[in-house]
């Protein structure tokens, strides 16, 4: 079952709730008992390698490494 991060609008505390996707918008009460909460959007880290999905060089010739491949490190 998915875990959703929530924030209390009253006290600012962050907490998680575990519930089915069908109940994603159900109200949640914060651990301090405040009913005014909001679901936070998840963050996703996206990284890019020097090649695309099919093995061709990335657009613009961007390489890897610490500087994007400009120094030959990657």
The 8 nearest C-alpha neighbors of each residue, nearest first, counted from 0:
[[1, 19, 18, 17, 2, 20, 3, 16],
 [2, 0, 17, 18, 19, 3, 20, 16],
 [1, 3, 17, 16, 15, 18, 0, 4],
 [4, 2, 16, 15, 17, 5, 1, 38],
 [5, 3, 15, 39, 14, 38, 16, 2],
 [4, 6, 38, 14, 39, 13, 37, 15],
 [7, 5, 13, 37, 36, 12, 11, 8],
 [6, 8, 36, 11, 12, 9, 10, 29],
 [9, 7, 36, 11, 35, 10, 6, 37],
 [8, 10, 7, 11, 35, 33, 36, 12],
 [9, 11, 12, 7, 8, 33, 31, 6],
 [12, 10, 7, 8, 9, 6, 13, 36],
 [11, 13, 7, 10, 6, 14, 29, 8],
 [14, 12, 6, 5, 7, 11, 4, 15],
 [13, 15, 5, 4, 6, 12, 16, 29],
 [16, 14, 4, 3, 5, 2, 17, 13],
 [15, 17, 3, 2, 18, 4, 14, 5],
 [18, 16, 2, 1, 3, 0, 15, 19],
 [17, 19, 0, 1, 16, 22, 20, 2],
 [18, 20, 21, 22, 0, 1, 23, 17],
 [19, 21, 23, 22, 18, 1, 0, 24],
 [20, 22, 19, 23, 24, 18, 25, 1],
 [23, 21, 20, 25, 19, 24, 18, 26],
 [24, 22, 20, 25, 21, 19, 18, 3],
 [25, 23, 22, 26, 21, 38, 20, 27],
 [24, 26, 22, 23, 27, 21, 18, 38],
 [27, 25, 24, 28, 36, 34, 35, 37],
 [26, 28, 36, 25, 29, 34, 16, 35],
 [27, 29, 34, 33, 32, 30, 36, 26],
 [28, 30, 32, 33, 31, 7, 27, 34],
 [29, 31, 32, 28, 33, 14, 12, 7],
 [32, 30, 29, 33, 28, 10, 12, 7],
 [33, 31, 29, 30, 28, 34, 35, 7],
 [32, 34, 29, 28, 35, 31, 9, 7],
 [33, 35, 28, 36, 32, 29, 27, 26],
 [34, 36, 8, 33, 7, 9, 28, 37],
 [37, 35, 7, 8, 6, 34, 27, 5],
 [36, 38, 6, 5, 39, 7, 8, 35],
 [39, 37, 5, 4, 6, 40, 3, 36],
 [40, 38, 5, 4, 37, 41, 6, 3],
 [39, 41, 42, 38, 4, 3, 5, 37],
 [42, 40, 39, 43, 4, 3, 38, 44],
 [41, 43, 40, 44, 39, 45, 4, 3],
 [44, 42, 45, 41, 40, 46, 39, 47],
 [43, 45, 46, 42, 41, 47, 40, 48],
 [46, 44, 43, 47, 42, 48, 41, 49],
 [47, 45, 44, 48, 43, 49, 63, 50],
 [46, 48, 49, 45, 50, 63, 51, 57],
 [47, 49, 50, 63, 46, 62, 51, 57],
 [48, 50, 62, 63, 57, 61, 56, 47],
 [51, 49, 56, 57, 54, 48, 55, 52],
 [50, 52, 54, 57, 53, 55, 56, 49],
 [51, 53, 54, 50, 55, 57, 56, 48],
 [54, 52, 51, 55, 50, 56, 57, 49],
 [53, 55, 50, 51, 52, 56, 57, 49],
 [54, 56, 50, 51, 53, 57, 52, 49],
 [57, 55, 50, 60, 51, 49, 58, 54],
 [56, 58, 50, 51, 60, 49, 61, 59],
 [59, 57, 60, 56, 61, 51, 50, 55],
 [58, 60, 61, 57, 56, 62, 49, 50],
 [59, 61, 58, 57, 56, 62, 49, 50],
 [62, 60, 59, 57, 49, 67, 58, 68],
 [63, 61, 49, 68, 67, 60, 73, 64],
 [64, 62, 73, 67, 68, 49, 48, 65],
 [73, 63, 65, 68, 72, 67, 66, 62],
 [64, 66, 67, 63, 72, 68, 73, 70],
 [67, 65, 68, 64, 69, 70, 63, 72],
 [68, 66, 63, 62, 64, 69, 65, 61],
 [67, 69, 62, 63, 73, 71, 64, 66],
 [70, 68, 71, 67, 66, 62, 72, 73],
 [71, 69, 68, 72, 66, 73, 67, 64],
 [70, 72, 68, 73, 69, 64, 62, 66],
 [73, 71, 64, 70, 68, 65, 69, 63],
 [64, 72, 63, 68, 71, 62, 65, 67]]
